[in-house]
Amino acid sequence: MLFSPNNLFLRRLPGRLKYVFLRFGLHNLLGWIFFPMFWLSRMTQLGAWVARHRQVPFNDFPSAVFNYQKRYELYKFVLEREKLDGPISYLEFGVAAGDSFRWWAAQNQHPDSRFHGFDTFTGLPEDWGLFKKGDMSTGKQIPEMNDARCQFYAGLFQQTLPSFLRSTPLTHRRVIHLDADLFTATLYVLTSLHPYLQSGDILLFDEFNVPTHEFSAFTDYCRSFYVQTEVLAAVNNYYQVAFRVL
Ligand SMILES: C[S@@+](CC[C@H](N)C(=O)[O-])C[C@H]1O[C@@H](n2cnc3c(N)ncnc32)[C@H](O)[C@@H]1O
């Protein structure tokens, strides 16, 4: 049988291919197809993921028009459905000028809530699609908030998050807003926060359907840590997605 596990030719084929690839440096010939193949592979995974997650309590899919303001409808839905008007520990990764951060601090007025915003405030630390390193910089300007519950941490997450987690107890229900766009930043945050996440916590993504970035970070994280989640809401064809940790 051709596809039998006892077929010696098939069992040896991956090893042979690897030998040829490494021995003859085929990366020199094939390097140019790396990104299209990688994108196609992750896009196929995203397509399969979307097909499995069509039944979502709040979902605009398929939506012909992209409307960034819809993310506020998603936040409102999640806030009401999950009763997030009580004390929360809100952590936002990727704050920039503070648009989404301000929304959450204004909507949740509980005096015990705490709002923590993380950003370089000097822009993206690496290229992201058509955006270049340094884009989205606020020129080190931190959003002005007239609210003692809010604090900002300037620098790379990779530098600010470890000491934050050592010194700050996340006592209330956690709402984690991932809006850093990048695979590296998103994966770093998810894996760092993993020991602190509990069932019922909320994860919000702002660019979820970018197959090689937030989507890849989320799926790699969930696979590696055996994390189960439930999709609560999605807008703009899964560009913004909200999850509850199970
Ligand atoms: C799309 S913007 C955030 C937008 C904001 N949440 C809003 O609602 O307008 C993405 C931000 O992520 C930040 N960022 C990306 N990777 C980072 C990292 N590793 N450490 C710190 N900040 C990062 C960038 O500096 C940028 O300001």
The ligand as an ORCA input file, in Angstrom:
! r2SCAN-3c Opt
* xyz 0 1
  C      -2.348     50.188     16.548
  S      -1.401     51.007     17.752
  C      -2.442     51.019     19.160
  C      -3.728     51.766     18.954
  C      -4.560     52.073     20.165
  N      -4.917     50.915     20.960
  C      -5.811     52.825     19.745
  O      -6.902     52.417     20.079
  O      -5.718     53.814     19.051
  C      -0.161     49.804     18.097
  C       0.832     50.225     19.147
  O       1.545     49.069     19.590
  C       2.805     49.496     20.046
  N       3.708     48.332     20.131
  C       3.846     47.328     19.225
  N       4.751     46.428     19.663
  C       5.188     46.863     20.868
  C       6.106     46.343     21.829
  N       6.769     45.186     21.638
  N       6.295     47.039     22.968
  C       5.644     48.205     23.194
  N       4.744     48.747     22.316
  C       4.524     48.086     21.177
  C       3.226     50.554     19.044
  O       4.133     51.460     19.615
  C       1.879     51.209     18.682
  O       1.693     52.427     19.352
*
